[in-house]
Amino acid sequence: MDFLTQLQTIASANAHAPEPPDRFNPRPPGVIIEGSASDDVLKFMRSSPGMKTEAQIRWATKRSHSAVSWALMYLARQGLIESRLDPLRNSRYRKYRLKPQETDK
């Protein structure tokens, strides 16, 4: 048997192999996990309406700077919160609040 025949045999054997079933993903994308930083930030924002700075959110949730920063970016990408520049501070500082349709839930 030459090399080309071996490759063709392997390819034809793999073509008829059944596909493995989808594996369970305990952390599917786009789902907020209970007890995560995103969940804590969202709960705080729902319980305390209005514009909040990251420092206020960090103090209320007792989470680290990096955890709150990632949670805010994730929630903004999901369309659950919105951010605006803080006019009283440097342009790198922002204020956050729930999107208006989220407050009705």
Backbone as ProteinMPNN parsed JSONL, in Angstrom:
{"seq_chain_A": "MDFLTQLQTIASANAHAPEPPDRFNPRPPGVIIEGSASDDVLKFMRSSPGMKTEAQIRWATKRSHSAVSWALMYLARQGLIESRLDPLRNSRYRKYRLKPQETDK", "coords_chain_A": {"N_chain_A": [[0.834, -1.171, 0.0], [0.623, 2.143, -0.918], [1.5, 5.494, 0.118], [-0.421, 7.437, -0.637], [-2.742, 5.912, -0.984], [-3.137, 5.05, 1.641], [-3.749, 7.511, 2.908], [-6.155, 8.138, 1.575], [-7.747, 6.045, 2.466], [-7.895, 6.572, 5.198], [-9.195, 9.074, 5.116], [-11.664, 8.386, 3.987], [-12.637, 6.71, 5.968], [-12.927, 8.473, 8.102], [-14.87, 10.135, 7.102], [-17.237, 8.792, 7.408], [-17.554, 8.573, 10.086], [-19.428, 8.988, 13.062], [-20.632, 12.157, 14.274], [-19.521, 13.667, 17.279], [-21.672, 14.173, 20.145], [-23.003, 17.412, 21.085], [-21.207, 19.104, 23.57], [-21.884, 19.827, 26.986], [-21.953, 23.133, 28.028], [-21.062, 24.822, 30.793], [-20.839, 27.533, 31.132], [-22.205, 29.347, 29.119], [-21.834, 31.7, 26.403], [-22.953, 35.067, 26.826], [-24.649, 34.685, 28.965], [-25.419, 35.589, 32.214], [-23.864, 34.621, 35.093], [-25.009, 33.484, 38.206], [-23.98, 35.162, 41.105], [-21.627, 36.113, 40.037], [-19.301, 38.78, 39.18], [-20.471, 40.435, 37.269], [-23.163, 39.881, 37.71], [-23.445, 40.83, 40.349], [-22.903, 43.582, 39.962], [-24.986, 44.277, 38.209], [-27.231, 43.746, 39.825], [-26.809, 45.658, 41.837], [-27.024, 48.016, 40.327], [-29.675, 47.86, 39.548], [-30.966, 48.058, 42.008], [-30.285, 50.558, 42.892], [-31.045, 53.217, 41.354], [-29.948, 55.61, 38.857], [-27.078, 57.65, 37.907], [-23.88, 56.273, 38.332], [-20.537, 56.183, 39.556], [-17.564, 54.272, 38.789], [-16.137, 53.846, 41.112], [-18.106, 54.091, 43.112], [-19.631, 51.851, 42.499], [-17.767, 49.818, 42.898], [-17.325, 50.091, 45.653], [-19.862, 49.461, 46.672], [-20.305, 46.831, 45.772], [-18.142, 45.467, 46.704], [-16.112, 44.439, 45.135], [-13.139, 43.889, 43.134], [-11.15, 46.331, 41.299], [-10.526, 45.441, 38.685], [-12.419, 43.369, 38.32], [-14.87, 44.746, 38.435], [-14.503, 46.551, 36.328], [-14.347, 44.838, 34.064], [-16.888, 43.683, 34.289], [-18.538, 45.915, 33.862], [-17.851, 46.583, 31.214], [-18.719, 44.233, 29.927], [-21.507, 44.212, 30.529], [-22.258, 46.558, 29.251], [-21.73, 45.88, 26.581], [-23.657, 43.911, 26.293], [-25.86, 45.452, 26.265], [-27.22, 46.214, 28.543], [-26.533, 48.225, 30.319], [-25.636, 51.714, 30.227], [-23.065, 54.102, 29.432], [-21.56, 57.229, 30.214], [-19.507, 60.109, 29.654], [-17.857, 61.58, 32.415], [-18.5, 64.754, 33.249], [-17.295, 66.362, 35.169], [-14.82, 65.41, 35.677], [-11.714, 63.991, 34.468], [-11.508, 62.935, 31.01], [-11.231, 60.184, 30.882], [-12.736, 59.046, 32.838], [-15.894, 57.632, 33.608], [-19.497, 57.548, 33.928], [-22.108, 55.382, 34.958], [-25.246, 53.774, 34.231], [-28.378, 51.983, 34.363], [-29.881, 50.939, 31.313], [-32.691, 52.755, 30.063], [-34.989, 51.075, 29.453], [-34.458, 48.876, 31.031], [-35.016, 49.553, 33.652], [-37.7, 49.234, 34.005], [-38.266, 46.583, 34.471]], "CA_chain_A": [[0.0, 0.0, 0.0], [1.423, 3.362, -0.944], [1.116, 6.548, 1.054], [-1.65, 8.067, -1.105], [-3.836, 4.99, -0.691], [-3.361, 5.105, 3.084], [-4.448, 8.765, 3.201], [-7.522, 8.027, 1.077], [-8.441, 5.121, 3.345], [-8.16, 7.305, 6.444], [-10.182, 10.112, 4.826], [-12.984, 7.779, 3.793], [-13.077, 6.187, 7.267], [-13.336, 9.626, 8.917], [-16.063, 10.742, 6.525], [-18.4, 8.045, 7.865], [-17.575, 8.525, 11.547], [-20.497, 9.845, 13.606], [-20.167, 13.361, 14.966], [-19.766, 13.578, 18.729], [-22.76, 15.064, 20.572], [-22.568, 18.704, 21.647], [-20.848, 19.027, 24.982], [-22.546, 20.797, 27.856], [-21.123, 24.278, 28.378], [-21.638, 25.407, 32.012], [-20.764, 28.996, 31.056], [-22.444, 29.755, 27.738], [-21.651, 33.135, 26.195], [-24.149, 35.891, 26.902], [-25.459, 34.351, 30.137], [-24.821, 36.098, 33.443], [-23.852, 33.564, 36.09], [-25.385, 33.918, 39.547], [-22.858, 35.371, 42.011], [-20.464, 36.671, 39.348], [-19.162, 40.234, 39.31], [-21.493, 41.046, 36.409], [-24.437, 39.733, 38.415], [-23.438, 41.763, 41.482], [-23.0, 44.954, 39.447], [-26.335, 44.468, 37.676], [-28.153, 43.826, 40.969], [-26.627, 46.966, 42.475], [-27.553, 49.055, 39.447], [-31.14, 47.779, 39.589], [-31.464, 48.472, 43.319], [-29.922, 51.946, 43.139], [-31.09, 53.893, 40.057], [-29.203, 56.846, 38.678], [-25.711, 57.548, 37.412], [-22.908, 55.839, 39.343], [-19.143, 56.062, 39.123], [-17.013, 52.945, 39.034], [-15.753, 53.776, 42.531], [-19.316, 53.809, 43.878], [-20.012, 50.461, 42.225], [-16.784, 48.967, 43.576], [-17.56, 50.158, 47.093], [-21.119, 48.783, 46.994], [-20.243, 45.399, 45.476], [-16.948, 44.904, 47.362], [-15.34, 43.733, 44.107], [-11.896, 44.56, 42.75], [-11.207, 47.248, 40.158], [-10.551, 44.7, 37.423], [-13.682, 42.643, 38.217], [-15.932, 45.707, 38.113], [-14.245, 47.083, 34.98], [-14.771, 43.823, 33.095], [-18.344, 43.547, 34.387], [-19.147, 47.078, 33.214], [-17.679, 46.427, 29.763], [-19.584, 43.14, 29.489], [-22.905, 44.641, 30.609], [-22.468, 47.556, 28.203], [-21.803, 45.144, 25.309], [-24.93, 43.2, 26.276], [-26.918, 46.443, 26.131], [-27.966, 46.331, 29.796], [-26.209, 49.505, 30.939], [-25.025, 52.702, 29.336], [-22.055, 54.912, 30.11], [-21.357, 58.593, 29.712], [-18.332, 60.771, 30.213], [-18.098, 62.353, 33.637], [-18.082, 66.103, 32.861], [-16.546, 67.025, 36.232], [-13.513, 64.78, 35.823], [-10.963, 63.718, 33.258], [-12.303, 62.214, 30.016], [-11.122, 58.725, 31.018], [-13.702, 58.616, 33.839], [-17.239, 57.509, 33.082], [-20.585, 57.243, 34.848], [-22.888, 54.273, 34.431], [-26.61, 53.584, 34.702], [-29.138, 51.012, 33.586], [-30.589, 51.49, 30.159], [-34.047, 53.099, 30.514], [-35.94, 49.965, 29.377], [-34.126, 47.908, 32.074], [-35.555, 49.96, 34.942], [-39.106, 48.846, 34.058], [-38.413, 45.156, 34.78]], "C_chain_A": [[0.886, 1.244, 0.0], [0.81, 4.425, -0.035], [-0.213, 7.196, 0.662], [-2.866, 7.189, -0.8], [-4.163, 5.0, 0.793], [-4.132, 6.367, 3.472], [-5.909, 8.709, 2.75], [-8.356, 7.103, 1.962], [-8.82, 5.809, 4.651], [-9.245, 8.345, 6.222], [-11.568, 9.516, 4.662], [-13.516, 7.199, 5.104], [-13.582, 7.32, 8.157], [-14.61, 10.275, 8.394], [-17.329, 10.063, 7.041], [-18.493, 7.97, 9.387], [-18.687, 9.436, 12.069], [-19.902, 11.042, 14.344], [-20.448, 13.22, 16.463], [-20.896, 14.527, 19.12], [-22.195, 16.36, 21.15], [-22.31, 18.546, 23.138], [-21.577, 20.12, 25.754], [-21.557, 21.891, 28.224], [-21.727, 24.928, 29.624], [-21.614, 26.928, 32.022], [-20.979, 29.464, 29.616], [-22.284, 31.264, 27.571], [-22.986, 33.877, 26.244], [-25.049, 35.609, 28.081], [-24.727, 34.837, 31.378], [-24.976, 35.039, 34.527], [-24.151, 34.154, 37.467], [-24.149, 34.022, 40.441], [-21.614, 35.935, 41.35], [-20.405, 38.18, 39.561], [-20.206, 40.946, 38.457], [-22.863, 40.996, 37.078], [-24.525, 40.714, 39.585], [-23.601, 43.208, 41.022], [-24.414, 45.221, 38.948], [-27.369, 44.562, 38.803], [-28.045, 45.172, 41.672], [-27.245, 48.073, 41.628], [-29.086, 49.043, 39.444], [-31.699, 48.283, 40.917], [-31.206, 49.946, 43.613], [-29.896, 52.702, 41.811], [-30.295, 55.189, 40.042], [-27.792, 56.578, 38.198], [-24.766, 57.213, 38.56], [-21.512, 55.827, 38.739], [-18.673, 54.635, 39.396], [-16.636, 52.784, 40.504], [-16.968, 53.482, 43.411], [-19.752, 52.357, 43.706], [-19.056, 49.506, 42.93], [-17.03, 48.943, 45.076], [-18.799, 49.351, 47.479], [-21.031, 47.267, 46.789], [-19.077, 44.702, 46.165], [-16.125, 44.045, 46.4], [-14.11, 44.549, 43.742], [-12.125, 45.471, 41.544], [-11.343, 46.479, 38.852], [-11.881, 43.95, 37.252], [-14.818, 43.58, 37.818], [-15.737, 46.276, 36.717], [-14.709, 46.105, 33.913], [-16.286, 43.66, 33.119], [-19.041, 44.705, 33.684], [-19.016, 46.999, 31.696], [-18.611, 45.354, 29.218], [-21.048, 43.571, 29.471], [-23.221, 45.696, 29.553], [-22.579, 46.879, 26.832], [-23.118, 44.386, 25.183], [-26.116, 44.16, 26.153], [-27.751, 46.623, 27.386], [-27.704, 47.646, 30.517], [-25.667, 50.445, 29.881], [-24.025, 53.525, 30.133], [-21.944, 56.26, 29.415], [-20.085, 59.141, 30.322], [-18.745, 61.545, 31.456], [-17.601, 63.766, 33.37], [-17.234, 66.812, 33.918], [-15.122, 66.49, 36.368], [-12.834, 64.636, 34.47], [-11.799, 62.865, 32.304], [-12.181, 60.696, 30.119], [-12.094, 58.179, 32.065], [-15.108, 58.636, 33.247], [-18.227, 57.298, 34.222], [-21.488, 56.231, 34.16], [-24.287, 54.281, 35.012], [-27.266, 52.513, 33.854], [-29.721, 51.695, 32.367], [-32.022, 51.752, 30.582], [-35.043, 51.946, 30.458], [-35.657, 48.923, 30.464], [-34.753, 48.279, 33.415], [-37.002, 49.541, 35.104], [-39.305, 47.407, 34.486], [-38.547, 44.92, 36.251]], "O_chain_A": [[1.79, 1.373, 0.826], [-0.281, 4.243, 0.505], [-1.042, 7.476, 1.527], [-3.911, 7.7, -0.397], [-5.334, 4.962, 1.17], [-5.063, 6.302, 4.274], [-6.798, 9.177, 3.46], [-9.541, 7.355, 2.18], [-9.935, 5.646, 5.147], [-10.135, 8.486, 7.061], [-12.547, 10.082, 5.149], [-14.727, 7.198, 5.326], [-14.559, 7.146, 8.885], [-15.349, 10.897, 9.157], [-18.385, 10.694, 7.104], [-19.423, 7.362, 9.918], [-18.863, 10.544, 11.563], [-18.833, 10.96, 14.948], [-21.497, 12.711, 16.858], [-21.065, 15.574, 18.495], [-21.065, 16.401, 21.637], [-23.094, 17.934, 23.863], [-21.847, 21.199, 25.226], [-20.449, 21.606, 28.679], [-22.798, 25.529, 29.535], [-22.296, 27.55, 32.836], [-20.041, 29.925, 28.966], [-22.567, 32.024, 28.497], [-24.008, 33.382, 25.768], [-26.11, 36.221, 28.204], [-23.55, 34.531, 31.572], [-26.089, 34.614, 34.838], [-23.609, 35.194, 37.84], [-23.36, 33.081, 40.524], [-20.631, 36.212, 42.038], [-21.355, 38.781, 40.063], [-20.765, 41.956, 38.883], [-23.627, 41.959, 37.016], [-25.557, 41.353, 39.789], [-24.355, 43.972, 41.626], [-24.981, 46.276, 39.232], [-28.286, 45.38, 38.731], [-29.054, 45.762, 42.058], [-27.913, 48.964, 42.154], [-29.717, 50.095, 39.35], [-32.781, 48.87, 40.953], [-31.846, 50.521, 44.493], [-28.835, 52.822, 41.197], [-30.012, 55.779, 41.085], [-27.362, 55.429, 38.096], [-24.849, 57.808, 39.635], [-21.329, 55.504, 37.565], [-19.31, 53.89, 40.141], [-16.797, 51.705, 41.074], [-16.867, 52.703, 44.358], [-20.19, 51.715, 44.662], [-19.484, 48.499, 43.494], [-16.951, 47.885, 45.701], [-18.795, 48.643, 48.486], [-21.621, 46.506, 47.555], [-19.03, 43.473, 46.205], [-15.519, 43.052, 46.802], [-14.047, 45.75, 44.007], [-13.149, 45.39, 40.867], [-12.173, 46.819, 38.009], [-12.415, 43.903, 36.144], [-15.634, 43.242, 36.961], [-16.713, 46.465, 35.991], [-15.388, 46.495, 32.963], [-16.904, 43.512, 32.065], [-20.033, 44.497, 32.985], [-19.961, 47.313, 30.972], [-19.227, 45.538, 28.168], [-21.754, 43.319, 28.495], [-24.33, 45.725, 29.019], [-23.421, 47.257, 26.018], [-23.639, 44.235, 24.079], [-27.25, 43.723, 25.958], [-28.871, 47.129, 27.316], [-28.565, 48.129, 31.251], [-25.29, 50.027, 28.786], [-24.125, 53.632, 31.356], [-22.194, 56.403, 28.218], [-19.643, 58.691, 31.379], [-19.845, 62.091, 31.53], [-16.391, 63.973, 33.27], [-16.526, 67.767, 33.597], [-14.311, 67.06, 37.098], [-13.339, 65.114, 33.454], [-12.7, 62.15, 32.742], [-12.966, 59.983, 29.494], [-12.259, 56.963, 32.169], [-15.465, 59.537, 32.488], [-17.848, 56.922, 35.331], [-21.617, 56.224, 32.936], [-24.502, 54.731, 36.137], [-26.785, 52.172, 32.773], [-30.018, 52.89, 32.393], [-32.536, 51.007, 31.416], [-35.883, 51.842, 31.351], [-36.553, 48.144, 30.791], [-34.998, 47.396, 34.237], [-37.499, 49.493, 36.229], [-40.424, 47.032, 34.839], [-38.679, 43.775, 36.684]]}, "name": "protein", "num_of_chains": 1, "seq": "MDFLTQLQTIASANAHAPEPPDRFNPRPPGVIIEGSASDDVLKFMRSSPGMKTEAQIRWATKRSHSAVSWALMYLARQGLIESRLDPLRNSRYRKYRLKPQETDK"}
